[in-house]
Amino acid sequence: MEAQDIAIVEKHRKDNYQLDRLFKEHQEIGARIEKLEASKGLGANEEAELHDLKKKKLEGRDQLEEILVGLR
């Protein structure tokens, strides 16, 4: 996420529950992805989880982008 978008999120997240929730979720998913990617020798379950998390993060980013378009 670009610095400009993060600044917009920080400015509006107190007044926009959905934006706040999506941004927190986006950060949590990103942290989990980083943790899994740093692990060596992922099993099939972890690989599947990583794939699902990346998909969910992308979907969340699309939702965030829809909100940000209206706030720019």
The first five atom37 places (N, CA, C, CB, O) and aatype in JSON, in Angstrom:
{
  "aatype": [12, 6, 0, 5, 3, 9, 0, 9, 19, 6, 11, 8, 1, 11, 3, 2, 18, 5, 10, 3, 1, 10, 13, 11, 6, 8, 5, 6, 9, 7, 0, 1, 9, 6, 11, 10, 6, 0, 15, 11, 7, 10, 7, 0, 2, 6, 6, 0, 6, 10, 8, 3, 10, 11, 11, 11, 11, 10, 6, 7, 1, 3, 5, 10, 6, 6, 9, 10, 19, 7, 10, 1],
  "atom_mask": [
    [1, 1, 1, 1, 1],
    [1, 1, 1, 1, 1],
    [1, 1, 1, 1, 1],
    [1, 1, 1, 1, 1],
    [1, 1, 1, 1, 1],
    [1, 1, 1, 1, 1],
    [1, 1, 1, 1, 1],
    [1, 1, 1, 1, 1],
    [1, 1, 1, 1, 1],
    [1, 1, 1, 1, 1],
    [1, 1, 1, 1, 1],
    [1, 1, 1, 1, 1],
    [1, 1, 1, 1, 1],
    [1, 1, 1, 1, 1],
    [1, 1, 1, 1, 1],
    [1, 1, 1, 1, 1],
    [1, 1, 1, 1, 1],
    [1, 1, 1, 1, 1],
    [1, 1, 1, 1, 1],
    [1, 1, 1, 1, 1],
    [1, 1, 1, 1, 1],
    [1, 1, 1, 1, 1],
    [1, 1, 1, 1, 1],
    [1, 1, 1, 1, 1],
    [1, 1, 1, 1, 1],
    [1, 1, 1, 1, 1],
    [1, 1, 1, 1, 1],
    [1, 1, 1, 1, 1],
    [1, 1, 1, 1, 1],
    [1, 1, 1, 0, 1],
    [1, 1, 1, 1, 1],
    [1, 1, 1, 1, 1],
    [1, 1, 1, 1, 1],
    [1, 1, 1, 1, 1],
    [1, 1, 1, 1, 1],
    [1, 1, 1, 1, 1],
    [1, 1, 1, 1, 1],
    [1, 1, 1, 1, 1],
    [1, 1, 1, 1, 1],
    [1, 1, 1, 1, 1],
    [1, 1, 1, 0, 1],
    [1, 1, 1, 1, 1],
    [1, 1, 1, 0, 1],
    [1, 1, 1, 1, 1],
    [1, 1, 1, 1, 1],
    [1, 1, 1, 1, 1],
    [1, 1, 1, 1, 1],
    [1, 1, 1, 1, 1],
    [1, 1, 1, 1, 1],
    [1, 1, 1, 1, 1],
    [1, 1, 1, 1, 1],
    [1, 1, 1, 1, 1],
    [1, 1, 1, 1, 1],
    [1, 1, 1, 1, 1],
    [1, 1, 1, 1, 1],
    [1, 1, 1, 1, 1],
    [1, 1, 1, 1, 1],
    [1, 1, 1, 1, 1],
    [1, 1, 1, 1, 1],
    [1, 1, 1, 0, 1],
    [1, 1, 1, 1, 1],
    [1, 1, 1, 1, 1],
    [1, 1, 1, 1, 1],
    [1, 1, 1, 1, 1],
    [1, 1, 1, 1, 1],
    [1, 1, 1, 1, 1],
    [1, 1, 1, 1, 1],
    [1, 1, 1, 1, 1],
    [1, 1, 1, 1, 1],
    [1, 1, 1, 0, 1],
    [1, 1, 1, 1, 1],
    [1, 1, 1, 1, 1]
  ],
  "atom_positions": [
    [[0.86, -1.17, 0.0], [0.0, 0.0, 0.0], [0.9, 1.23, 0.0], [-0.97, 0.0, 1.23], [1.88, 1.3, 0.74]],
    [[0.55, 2.19, -0.83], [1.36, 3.4, -0.97], [1.21, 4.32, 0.24], [0.97, 4.14, -2.25], [0.19, 4.29, 0.94]],
    [[2.22, 5.12, 0.47], [2.22, 6.04, 1.61], [1.04, 7.01, 1.55], [3.53, 6.82, 1.67], [0.45, 7.34, 2.58]],
    [[0.7, 7.45, 0.36], [-0.43, 8.37, 0.19], [-1.74, 7.7, 0.64], [-0.54, 8.83, -1.29], [-2.57, 8.33, 1.3]],
    [[-1.91, 6.44, 0.27], [-3.12, 5.71, 0.68], [-3.16, 5.49, 2.19], [-3.2, 4.36, -0.05], [-4.21, 5.6, 2.81]],
    [[-2.02, 5.18, 2.76], [-1.95, 4.98, 4.21], [-2.31, 6.27, 4.93], [-0.54, 4.51, 4.63], [-3.0, 6.24, 5.95]],
    [[-1.85, 7.39, 4.42], [-2.19, 8.69, 5.02], [-3.7, 8.94, 4.96], [-1.43, 9.84, 4.3], [-4.28, 9.44, 5.92]],
    [[-4.32, 8.58, 3.86], [-5.77, 8.75, 3.73], [-6.49, 7.83, 4.72], [-6.24, 8.44, 2.28], [-7.45, 8.24, 5.38]],
    [[-6.02, 6.6, 4.82], [-6.63, 5.66, 5.77], [-6.52, 6.2, 7.18], [-5.97, 4.27, 5.66], [-7.5, 6.2, 7.92]],
    [[-5.34, 6.64, 7.57], [-5.13, 7.16, 8.92], [-6.04, 8.36, 9.21], [-3.66, 7.55, 9.12], [-6.54, 8.52, 10.32]],
    [[-6.24, 9.18, 8.21], [-7.07, 10.37, 8.38], [-8.55, 10.01, 8.57], [-6.91, 11.29, 7.18], [-9.25, 10.69, 9.32]],
    [[-9.02, 8.97, 7.9], [-10.45, 8.68, 7.86], [-10.88, 7.45, 8.65], [-10.87, 8.51, 6.46], [-12.08, 7.2, 8.79]],
    [[-9.95, 6.68, 9.17], [-10.33, 5.41, 9.8], [-11.13, 5.57, 11.08], [-9.1, 4.62, 10.09], [-11.9, 4.68, 11.44]],
    [[-10.97, 6.69, 11.77], [-11.75, 6.91, 13.0], [-13.22, 7.15, 12.68], [-11.18, 8.11, 13.78], [-14.09, 6.84, 13.49]],
    [[-13.48, 7.7, 11.51], [-14.85, 8.02, 11.12], [-15.49, 6.97, 10.22], [-14.88, 9.35, 10.43], [-16.69, 7.02, 9.96]],
    [[-14.7, 6.02, 9.76], [-15.2, 5.03, 8.81], [-14.87, 3.63, 9.34], [-14.57, 5.24, 7.38], [-13.74, 3.15, 9.2]],
    [[-15.87, 3.0, 9.95], [-15.67, 1.69, 10.58], [-15.19, 0.65, 9.56], [-16.96, 1.22, 11.25], [-14.27, -0.11, 9.84]],
    [[-15.81, 0.62, 8.4], [-15.45, -0.37, 7.39], [-13.99, -0.2, 6.93], [-16.4, -0.27, 6.18], [-13.26, -1.17, 6.77]],
    [[-13.59, 1.04, 6.72], [-12.22, 1.33, 6.34], [-11.25, 0.86, 7.43], [-12.03, 2.83, 6.07], [-10.24, 0.23, 7.13]],
    [[-11.56, 1.16, 8.66], [-10.72, 0.76, 9.79], [-10.61, -0.76, 9.87], [-11.28, 1.33, 11.1], [-9.51, -1.3, 10.03]],
    [[-11.73, -1.44, 9.77], [-11.76, -2.9, 9.86], [-10.96, -3.53, 8.72], [-13.21, -3.41, 9.84], [-10.17, -4.44, 8.95]],
    [[-11.18, -3.06, 7.51], [-10.47, -3.61, 6.36], [-8.96, -3.37, 6.45], [-11.01, -3.01, 5.07], [-8.17, -4.25, 6.11]],
    [[-8.58, -2.19, 6.91], [-7.16, -1.88, 7.02], [-6.49, -2.75, 8.07], [-6.97, -0.4, 7.36], [-5.39, -3.26, 7.84]],
    [[-7.13, -2.92, 9.22], [-6.57, -3.79, 10.27], [-6.43, -5.21, 9.76], [-7.46, -3.76, 11.53], [-5.4, -5.86, 9.97]],
    [[-7.46, -5.7, 9.1], [-7.43, -7.05, 8.55], [-6.31, -7.18, 7.52], [-8.8, -7.41, 7.92], [-5.6, -8.19, 7.5]],
    [[-6.16, -6.18, 6.67], [-5.12, -6.18, 5.65], [-3.73, -6.29, 6.31], [-5.2, -4.89, 4.79], [-2.88, -7.05, 5.84]],
    [[-3.52, -5.56, 7.37], [-2.24, -5.6, 8.08], [-2.01, -6.95, 8.75], [-2.18, -4.48, 9.13], [-0.91, -7.49, 8.7]],
    [[-3.05, -7.5, 9.37], [-2.92, -8.78, 10.05], [-2.62, -9.9, 9.05], [-4.2, -9.11, 10.82], [-1.78, -10.76, 9.3]],
    [[-3.31, -9.88, 7.92], [-3.07, -10.89, 6.9], [-1.65, -10.75, 6.35], [-4.11, -10.77, 5.75], [-0.96, -11.75, 6.15]],
    [[-1.22, -9.52, 6.12], [0.15, -9.29, 5.64], [1.2, -9.84, 6.59], [0.0, 0.0, 0.0], [2.19, -10.42, 6.17]],
    [[0.97, -9.64, 7.88], [1.91, -10.15, 8.88], [1.95, -11.67, 8.87], [1.54, -9.63, 10.28], [3.01, -12.28, 8.99]],
    [[0.79, -12.29, 8.73], [0.72, -13.75, 8.7], [1.4, -14.3, 7.44], [-0.76, -14.23, 8.76], [2.08, -15.32, 7.49]],
    [[1.2, -13.62, 6.32], [1.85, -14.03, 5.07], [3.37, -13.96, 5.23], [1.38, -13.15, 3.88], [4.08, -14.89, 4.85]],
    [[3.86, -12.86, 5.78], [5.3, -12.71, 5.98], [5.86, -13.82, 6.87], [5.62, -11.34, 6.6], [6.93, -14.36, 6.61]],
    [[5.12, -14.15, 7.91], [5.56, -15.21, 8.82], [5.63, -16.55, 8.1], [4.62, -15.31, 10.04], [6.6, -17.29, 8.25]],
    [[4.61, -16.86, 7.32], [4.61, -18.12, 6.59], [5.71, -18.16, 5.53], [3.26, -18.36, 5.93], [6.38, -19.18, 5.36]],
    [[5.91, -17.05, 4.83], [6.93, -17.01, 3.79], [8.34, -17.12, 4.37], [6.81, -15.72, 2.98], [9.25, -17.6, 3.7]],
    [[8.51, -16.69, 5.6], [9.82, -16.78, 6.25], [10.11, -18.2, 6.75], [9.89, -15.8, 7.42], [11.26, -18.56, 7.01]],
    [[9.06, -19.0, 6.87], [9.23, -20.38, 7.34], [9.82, -21.23, 6.22], [7.88, -20.96, 7.81], [9.54, -21.03, 5.04]],
    [[10.63, -22.17, 6.63], [11.22, -23.08, 5.66], [10.46, -24.4, 5.7], [12.73, -23.31, 5.95], [10.03, -24.85, 6.76]],
    [[10.31, -25.0, 4.56], [9.69, -26.32, 4.48], [8.22, -26.33, 4.85], [0.0, 0.0, 0.0], [7.8, -27.1, 5.71]],
    [[7.46, -25.48, 4.2], [6.03, -25.45, 4.49], [5.38, -26.75, 4.04], [5.36, -24.25, 3.8], [5.7, -27.3, 2.99]],
    [[4.46, -27.23, 4.87], [3.7, -28.41, 4.51], [2.55, -28.03, 3.6], [0.0, 0.0, 0.0], [2.36, -26.86, 3.28]],
    [[1.81, -29.03, 3.19], [0.69, -28.79, 2.28], [-0.35, -27.87, 2.91], [0.04, -30.12, 1.88], [-0.91, -27.02, 2.22]],
    [[-0.61, -28.04, 4.2], [-1.6, -27.19, 4.88], [-1.15, -25.73, 4.92], [-1.85, -27.7, 6.3], [-1.94, -24.82, 4.7]],
    [[0.13, -25.52, 5.21], [0.66, -24.17, 5.26], [0.68, -23.52, 3.88], [2.06, -24.17, 5.85], [0.41, -22.32, 3.75]],
    [[1.01, -24.3, 2.84], [1.0, -23.79, 1.47], [-0.42, -23.36, 1.08], [1.54, -24.85, 0.48], [-0.61, -22.31, 0.47]],
    [[-1.39, -24.18, 1.44], [-2.79, -23.86, 1.14], [-3.22, -22.62, 1.9], [-3.7, -25.05, 1.49], [-3.92, -21.76, 1.35]],
    [[-2.81, -22.53, 3.17], [-3.14, -21.35, 3.97], [-2.51, -20.1, 3.37], [-2.67, -21.53, 5.41], [-3.16, -19.05, 3.29]],
    [[-1.27, -20.2, 2.94], [-0.58, -19.07, 2.33], [-1.31, -18.61, 1.07], [0.88, -19.44, 2.01], [-1.5, -17.42, 0.85]],
    [[-1.7, -19.55, 0.24], [-2.45, -19.23, -0.97], [-3.76, -18.53, -0.64], [-2.71, -20.5, -1.79], [-4.1, -17.51, -1.24]],
    [[-4.49, -19.07, 0.32], [-5.77, -18.48, 0.73], [-5.58, -17.08, 1.31], [-6.47, -19.38, 1.75], [-6.37, -16.18, 1.03]],
    [[-4.54, -16.91, 2.12], [-4.28, -15.59, 2.71], [-3.94, -14.55, 1.65], [-3.13, -15.69, 3.72], [-4.39, -13.41, 1.73]],
    [[-3.16, -14.95, 0.67], [-2.8, -14.01, -0.41], [-4.05, -13.61, -1.2], [-1.75, -14.64, -1.35], [-4.21, -12.45, -1.58]],
    [[-4.91, -14.57, -1.43], [-6.16, -14.28, -2.15], [-7.04, -13.35, -1.32], [-6.92, -15.6, -2.47], [-7.61, -12.39, -1.85]],
    [[-7.15, -13.63, -0.03], [-7.97, -12.8, 0.85], [-7.4, -11.39, 0.97], [-8.07, -13.45, 2.23], [-8.15, -10.41, 1.02]],
    [[-6.08, -11.28, 1.01], [-5.44, -9.97, 1.1], [-5.73, -9.15, -0.16], [-3.92, -10.11, 1.31], [-6.0, -7.96, -0.08]],
    [[-5.67, -9.79, -1.31], [-5.95, -9.11, -2.56], [-7.41, -8.65, -2.63], [-5.63, -10.02, -3.75], [-7.69, -7.53, -3.06]],
    [[-8.31, -9.5, -2.19], [-9.73, -9.12, -2.15], [-9.95, -7.93, -1.22], [-10.6, -10.32, -1.71], [-10.7, -7.01, -1.54]],
    [[-9.3, -7.96, -0.07], [-9.41, -6.86, 0.89], [-8.82, -5.58, 0.32], [0.0, 0.0, 0.0], [-9.35, -4.49, 0.56]],
    [[-7.73, -5.71, -0.42], [-7.11, -4.53, -1.03], [-8.05, -3.91, -2.06], [-5.77, -4.91, -1.71], [-8.13, -2.68, -2.17]],
    [[-8.76, -4.75, -2.8], [-9.74, -4.24, -3.76], [-10.86, -3.48, -3.05], [-10.33, -5.4, -4.58], [-11.31, -2.44, -3.52]],
    [[-11.31, -4.01, -1.92], [-12.35, -3.34, -1.14], [-11.84, -2.01, -0.58], [-12.84, -4.25, 0.0], [-12.55, -1.01, -0.6]],
    [[-10.61, -2.02, -0.09], [-10.01, -0.78, 0.41], [-9.91, 0.25, -0.71], [-8.6, -1.06, 1.02], [-10.18, 1.43, -0.51]],
    [[-9.51, -0.2, -1.88], [-9.36, 0.71, -3.02], [-10.7, 1.35, -3.39], [-8.78, -0.05, -4.23], [-10.74, 2.54, -3.73]],
    [[-11.77, 0.59, -3.31], [-13.09, 1.17, -3.6], [-13.43, 2.3, -2.64], [-14.18, 0.07, -3.52], [-13.97, 3.33, -3.04]],
    [[-13.1, 2.11, -1.38], [-13.36, 3.15, -0.38], [-12.43, 4.34, -0.6], [-13.17, 2.59, 1.06], [-12.86, 5.49, -0.53]],
    [[-11.16, 4.07, -0.88], [-10.19, 5.14, -1.05], [-10.5, 6.02, -2.26], [-8.81, 4.57, -1.19], [-10.24, 7.22, -2.23]],
    [[-11.04, 5.44, -3.3], [-11.4, 6.23, -4.49], [-12.34, 7.36, -4.11], [-12.05, 5.34, -5.57], [-12.21, 8.48, -4.6]],
    [[-13.29, 7.07, -3.23], [-14.23, 8.09, -2.8], [-13.65, 9.11, -1.84], [0.0, 0.0, 0.0], [-14.22, 10.18, -1.66]],
    [[-12.53, 8.79, -1.23], [-11.92, 9.69, -0.25], [-10.79, 10.55, -0.82], [-11.4, 8.89, 0.91], [-10.35, 11.5, -0.18]],
    [[-10.34, 10.21, -2.0], [-9.23, 10.97, -2.61], [-9.68, 12.3, -3.12], [-8.6, 10.19, -3.74], [-8.87, 13.06, -3.66]]
  ]
}
